[in-house]
Amino acid sequence: MVTKYILLEKIEKCRKEMILLSNNHDFTSEAVVSSSMKLDELINLYQKLI
């Protein structure tokens, strides 16, 4: 089972990754959109836990 703290760490890591990607790619690029979707999934999981 994923704890809230581990999930928060994953969310933060993914958020930073998405920011880095968006600095080098358009917001609509596949890389940025994919990272954003991953971040959304992690946030949704976190919201289910709280």
Secondary structure, DSSP 8 states (H G I E B T S, - for coil): ---HHHHHHHHHHHHHHHHHHHHHS-TTSHHHHHHHHHHHHHHHHHHHH-
